[in-house]
């Protein structure tokens, strides 16, 4: 039976989001900046969506802006803070395992003459808060809330407290956690937070940007009157409304969904080593060390591309390589930073539609695919199961 197990990349539209989208397509199509009736109606929907998202994230409505993607939100967060704090310095600090959108923004900053400092991680992919320091001249730092590939949670609150003592603001990429675990901007202590709607059941094309009151921020590009001067251009009101509906619905589901998805992940991690020889489980296996919907592992003596091909032919969808560049199947910078095996790695991620049958379908196919690939590439003598 086919199984979609790549929900961390994107997940199907939540039923609440679909319903909200259909209504908003009829009611929120007009320009929310206009004062006539249709414009006022669209503005009311936009304002209500903003208030809903702010409530779900522990923020104020005027701290929330909507962008065209999570990537656009993360770039704006990092580069906008760096631009506003030029007098403080030109250093941007990032962890070595940030999503590529953050690393690309940091590289852009460096190409423009700024400096970038990367902080390493341990074998689980987690930074040491004591090592995540801000050198003199730091404008902003960025530390993900949880890792996109192995799911490990980062010590954001502790790092934020240390950075604030040095007068440095912190951005956190919460695309992995928003809609999957409770996320409160002020409890985290982060000054900026970003997320992406299509990862929690909203439509693609909506990013969330939260900039806390008092945080120095200036748009790194041209601005207009939209979104408080943070995001130029006509907002996609129907999609924003749908994103807010998805986030609200996910919040009401977390108490039930969290343990269920944790059980699926635990079962997968428990059964893999008994079915396949030479499996390396990745990330922190402790219950509170990682998000519950991601399980990552590597299979020795095989290539990730070959595993994907074999699983896809059986109707099983997972990801491999870097979670953000898997179309090129380049070695994962996350796994390199962890010192883990960079070949034959797979990331399985669950969503609200995932079931025990999906785990069974994957494990019914994966051992045979691994054996086939090992035999094809002459590694059969390394696999005692052959």
BATOR-510038 format. One record per atom (N, C-alpha, C): x, y, z. Coordinates in steps of 0.02 Angstrom, whole numbers, plus 50000, padded with zeros to 5 digits. Example, Ala and Ser with C-alpha at 12.3 -4.5 7.8 and 13.67 -1.06 7.14 Angstrom:
506604971650390506154977550390506604983550390506424988850354506844994750357506455000250394
//
This chain:
500424994150000500005000050000500445006250000500325011049957500735017149955500715020850022501275024050038501325027750101501705034250089501405039850108501755046250104502055047650172502725047850175503085048650238503605054250231503405059750201503845065550193503485071950216503135071450271502735077050295503155082950318503795081750336504225087250356504415091650297504355088950236504475093050177503855097150161503295093850157502645097150149502115092150167501555094550193501025090150214500375092250181499915087650170499295089450136498905094950172498515098550134498115103950161497645101350215497655104550273497215102550328496485103950307496025099550327495315100750309495065107650332495295109950390495085116650413495355122050367495955121050342496255125950296495895125850229495715119950206495345119550143494685123150147494325122150201493685125450209493765132950213494265135250252494385142450259494595145550193494995141850155495225144450091494645145550043494185140750040493615141349994493185147350012493085148450076492685154150098493055160750082493705160850096494095166950086494185168650013494175163649970494225165049898493625169249875493055168149906492455171949889492425178549926492675178649988492575184550030493195189050036493785186250020494395190150033494825191449972494505191949915494885192749853495105199949841494795204649873494915211749858495555214249892495755220349874496355223449903496205225649974496545222750025496385224650094496605231750112496965235050067497175241950079496645247050057496125244650022495605249149997495045250150048494695255850043494205257650093493495255850075493375253450014492695251449996492535244750028491905242750022491645237050060492055230650050492185229049987492555222849974493255223050004493585228950000494245229750029494225229150105493715232150137493655231650209493535224450231493155220750191493025213750208493675209750205494065210950153494705207450148495165209350205495165215750224495585218050279495375214750345494725213950355494485210650416494725203450419494705200050363494955193150361495705192850375496085197450345496805197750355496975199250428496625204050458496755205750528496575199950574496025196550559495825190850601496345185250597496615184050537497125178950528497755180850567497935187150565498525189450601498435188450677497845190250702497715189450773497725182150793497455177850751497445170750765498155167850769498565169450720499255167050719499635169750779499545176050794499885179050851499705175450916499065174050924498845170450984499165163550989499205160050932499485153350932500235153350945500585158850930501305159150938501525163250999501045165451040501225169351098501515176151081501255179151028501515185651004500955190751002501135196950987500645202250975500475202450901499865204250883499685204550812500145208950771500355214650799500795219150760501495216550753501645210950786502305207850779502315202650723501745201050694501675195750644501615198750574502025196250528501955197950456501935191550416501625192050358501555186250313501995187350252502395182350236502845182750178502625177550126503005177150072502835172550018503075165450031503485164450083503735157750099504115158050164504255152250192504685151950251505385154250236505625152750176506285154950155506325162550154505815165750125505805173050123505775175950193505405172750237505365175150306506025174650341506375169050334507025168050368507545172950341507555173850275508025178650246507895185750271507255187650273507075194350297507265195150371507155189950411507305190350482508055191550493508465187550460509185187950471509485194250440509325195450377509635201150342509345207850367508705207850386508405213950411508695216050478508835211250521509135212950585509865215050576510215211550532510915213450519510955220450490510475222150446510475228850416510345234250469509885232850515509695237850565510235238650619510675233650626511165233850680511885234550653511955237850597512615238650568513105242150615512845246850653513285250450699513535245950755513145240750771513365236050823513905231350797513905230050732514405225650703514155222350640514585218350610514415215250546514465207650550514465204750611514525197550619513825194450625513715189150587513115184950593513325178150617513035175850672513195169350700512635164350685512825158550658512335153350642512605146550665512165141950677512395135050690512565131750623512975126650627513195123150566512645118950536512085118050571511555113650547510915117450530510965124050521510375127850501510115125550433509485126850421509195125550354509575129650303509585127250241509965130650189509735137850179509085139350191508865146150180509215151050228509355148850289509715153050336510445153450316510745147850296511445147950275511535152150212511055151850166511095155950106511045163450123510615165150171510555172050192511215174350224511515170050264512155171750295512695172550242512685168250191513175168750137513085175250098512465177250088512325183650055512595189450096512505189150160512785194250204513545194550198513845188650195514575188350189514825191150122514455189550069514645192050003514585199649999514155202450041514065209750042514585213150088515045209250114515575212150155515535210550229515015207150250514945205350320515345199150338515315197350402515665191450426515165186450453515335180050446514905174650470515315169950514515025168150571515335163250616514855157350623515115151250611514715145150619514895141750684514375139350719514475135650782514335128350769514805124150789514735116950778514225113650824514115107150811513615103350849513925096750872513575093350918513805086750941513545081350894513645075150914513455069450872512695068850862512305071950906511575072050898511355077550851511795082350838511605088150797511395094150838511575094150903511365099450948511955103950967511835110450971512355114950992512435114751067513035116451091513165117451162513025124751177512545126151221512385133251235512985137351256513435134251292514035137851315514485139651257514445135751203514875137051145514545141751094513895142851102513545147251055513605154351081514175157351069514315163951095514345169051038514285175351057514305180751009514965184451014515395183950965516025187750967515885195250962516375199250981516275206550975516075208450903515605213050898515375215250833514825211050803514485206950845513935202750819513295206850812512995206450753512365209950740511755205750758511795199250742511225194850752511475187650751511105183150784511255176050783510625172250763510725166150737510155162050715510265154950739509765152250774509785145350796509085142350787509055137050748508425133650733508105130950797507455130450798507105127550855507195120050855507155116950797507295109850789507585108750720507985103350714508315102150651507855098850600507915100950538507475098650484507605091350464508205088950476508375082350451508365076950504508575078450564508595073250616508115074750674507805080650673507275082150721507505084350790508165084850802508395086550869508195093650888507965094450950507775100950976508395104751001508415111150987508985115151007508825119151071509325120851111509215124551174509125132051161508595133651126508495140551104508435145351163508035143551213507925148151269508575149651306508985144551316509615145551352510095149851310510125148451245510555152451202510315159651199509645160651195509375167351192509565171351255509525168051312509695171551375510425173651375510865169351351511585171051349511715176751299511385176451242511485181651192511215188351215510645188251248510345194551272510795197951323511145193851363511615196651411512175200551376512305198551313512815202051273512505207151227511845208151231511515213151190511405210951118511375204451105511315201851037510635198551027510245200350976509595197250962509675190350930509175186150939509185179350913508575178050869508705175350810508185172750765508155165250772507555162450774507475155250774507025153150716507265148350677506875145350623506455139750654505805140950659505355136150692504915132450642505145131850580504745128450529504595121250547505055117950584504955110950602504465110250660504425115250702504045114550764503355117750764503275123450730502635126850730502095122250700501565121150737501045116650715501165109450734501735107950765501895101050785502015100350860502265105550892502315105850964502125112950984501935114051047501775120951067502395125451059502295131251029502835136051018502595142851043502975145651091502815152151119503415156651111503335161951073503895166351056504235169051119503845171251167504145174351226504445169151272504155163251277504445157951318505115155651289505175155651223505805153851191506325159251203506105165451209506575170951218506865173551153506645170851097506895173051032506625179951016507005183750978506795190450956506435190250889506605185350849506285184350784506155176950775505585175350744505395168350733505095167850663505255162450628504985161450561504725154250555504235153350510503945146850497503635146750429503395140950407503125140050340502475136250343501945139050314501275136250322501205129350292501545127850237501425121350205501705115550245502075116950298502335111650341501865109850398501335113850409500855112050462500145111650436500065110850370499405109850342499095115850310499465121350306499235127150268499435126650196499245131350154499435131150084500165133450074500475131150021501135133550003501085140949984501625144549996501635151649977501475156350033501475153850095501365158150153501915156750205502305161950220502795161450273502595165850331502815164150390502675168050450503315171350474503285177850486503845181650513503615185350575503905183750632503755187150695504365191150716504265197550727504795202050750504555205150815504865203350870504635205750935504715213350941504245216350976504265223550989504925225251023505255230450998505885232551026506495229850990506385224950945506935222250906507095226850848507715228750842507905233050786507905229050722507525231450674507455227850610507305232850555507625231950498507505236250440507475231850379506995232950336506925228850277507565228950236507815223150217508425222950176508295224650103507675225650084507495227250015507005232950012506735234349954506235239749947505625238249990505295243450013504705242650054504125246650025503525244950047502945248950033502515249150096501885250850089501465251550149501195244950175501335239450139501045233050158501405230050219501045226050257501315222250313501765226450358501555232450374501935236650418502615238750392502685238550326503325240250296503825234650296503625228650316504095223050319504095218950255503505218150224503445213750166503075217450111503405219150056503065222850003502615218249961502145221249928501735217449880501045215749906500615213949861499915212249875499885205749913499575205549973499545199350012499035194549983499195188149988498725182849967498265181450025497735185450031497305184950089496985178050097496705174950045496405168350054496905163150081497515163150055498005158350079498215159750150498275166150168498455168050236497905165850285497285166850265496715164650307496745157150317496885153450263496925146150267497505144050312498065147550307498635145850350498465146850423498135152350439497935153650509497445148250533496995146150490496515140850509496875134250522497375132650480497745126550490498125126550556498445132250571498835132650633498385132050694497805135350692497345134850748497085127750757496945124450701496695117550705497235112850731497845113850709498395109650733498495110550808498415116750832498485117750903497995113750945497395112950919496885109150955496995101650950497425099450904497545092350893498175089750928498595094250953499265092250976499245087251034498775088151081498755083651138498655076451118498255075351066498125068551043498645066350992498835070850948499295069050894500005067750918500235071650967500925070850990501085063751012500725060851059500875053951080500785048851024500295049950981500185045150926500775045050878501015050950859501585051250813502225048950847502285050450912502875048050949502895040450950502305037250956502285029950956502475027150888502265030450833502465028150767503225028650758503505034350780504235035150774504605030150816504375028850877504705024050921504675017050892504105015350862504045008750832504525008050773504575013150733505025012850675505755012150699505955016150747506635015850772506775009050805506275006150837506384999850870506434993950822506044994150768506034988450722506584988750670506824994650652507324995150599507944990750611508274991050669508884987150679508754979650678508144977450692508004970350691507874967750621507714972150575507554970150507508124971350458508554976150473509084978050426509744978350463510244974850438510904975150468511254981550445511644984550490512024990450471511604996750467511154997750515510745003850518511005008350574511115014750558511315019650608510745024550619510455024450678509925029050695510225035850711509915041150686510185047850692509765052150739510085057050769509735061650813509715059150884509365062750926509315061150998508715056651009508825050451033508265045751041507845047051104508065051451148507685052651210507015055851195506505054551235505825056951220505775064451212506165068251250506125075451247506695078651207507085074451173507675077151138507535079151066506985076751039506835078050968506085079050958505895081950901505185082150884504955075150869504315074050876504055067250875503915064650805503875069050757503635066750691504195065450641504835065750663505395064550618505825058750644505985054250600506445048650615506945048150558507585048950575508105048750524508595043150539508845040050486509325034550495509735033650431510295030250437510715028750380510805021250374510835018850312510965011850298511665011150268512085007050299512765006250274512765002850206513275004650166513425001350102512895002350048512495007650054512005009150002512015016549988511735018449929511675025549912510945027749923510865033749950510205036249963509765036549901510065038449844509685039049782509385032249762509795026949771509555020349753508985018149800509035019949864508505018249910507855021949892507925028349876507335032149856506995029149796507395027149747507115024349686506735017849701507035013549741506705007249758506065008249797506085012849845505485014149884504945017449843505145022049799504655025449757504295020549711504655015649685504335010749643503815006649681503895006349747503405002749788502875007449816502895013849797502395018649819502535021649887503165021349910503355024149975503745030649964503505036149993503825042649984504185044650049504855045150045505255047750100505765052550069506205055450109506725059850082507405057150099507905059550061508595057550071509045063350054509685062750070510145068250059509975073950105510205079850088510025085750127509285087050119508935088250174508205089050171508005095050129508475099750118508295105750081508615105850012509005100749994509295100449927509255093249900508745089649920508715082549903508605081249829508415086449791508345085449720509015084149688509545086949718510225085749693510565080149730510255077749786510535072349826511265073849845511405080049862512065081849886512145079449958512765078149979512865076050048512575081150097512255078850147511925083250195512435086950238512385093650238512835097550281512685096250354512065094350369511885092750438512255086550461512245081250421512575075050440513335075950441513595079950396514315081450397514495084750463514105089650483514235093250546514195088650606513755083650603513675078850657514215073550657514585072950602515065067550596514735060850582514135060950553513765054850539513865052650467513665046550452513695043950384513255048150339513535050250282513155054750237512865051050177512965044550173512675040750117512165035750144511675034350103511165029550123510715031950179510655038550185510235041150240509525042550215509055041250259508345042450245508045046450302507565050850286507175054250336506445052350326506155049350377505445047650378505095052750422504575055750398504215060750438503465059550433503155059650491502445058050497502015064350500501375063550482500895068950485500235066550513499745070950512499105069250543498755063550508498935062150445498635056650408499025050150415499605050350448500025044350453499725039250501499825032850484499555027450525500075021950534499905017150576500325011250586500405007550520499915007750477499965004350413500515007350370500645013850377501185016950339501865014250362501945013550427502565010650454502645003450429502104999650432502134992750408502304992450334502024997050294502154997050222502894998550209503165003450245503875005050236504314999250254504184996150312504624990750335504524984250297503964983650262503864977850220504284978150157504464984250137504824985350074505564986850085505714990850136506394993450143506934988050149506854982650189507394977650193507564974650126507064973150085507194970450019507554975349974507354981649978507694986849937508424987449957508564987350022509254987850046509654981850021509384975850027509734969850003509874970249928509374972549891509444973049818509994978049800510004983749833510504988849818511194986449837511264983349895511924980749916512184975549868511744971249845511954966049797512154969149731511784974249709511914977449645512594980949645512784983749702513404987449705513974983449737513894976849740514444972649762514564972749836514064974449875514154974649948513804968749982513634963649943513264958049972513674954550025514334954250017514754950750067514794954650132514574960950132514584965050193513934964450231513444961250201512784960750230512644953450249512674951750314512574944750334511884942150319511404946550303510734944250288510674941550217511184942650175511154940350106511414933250100
//
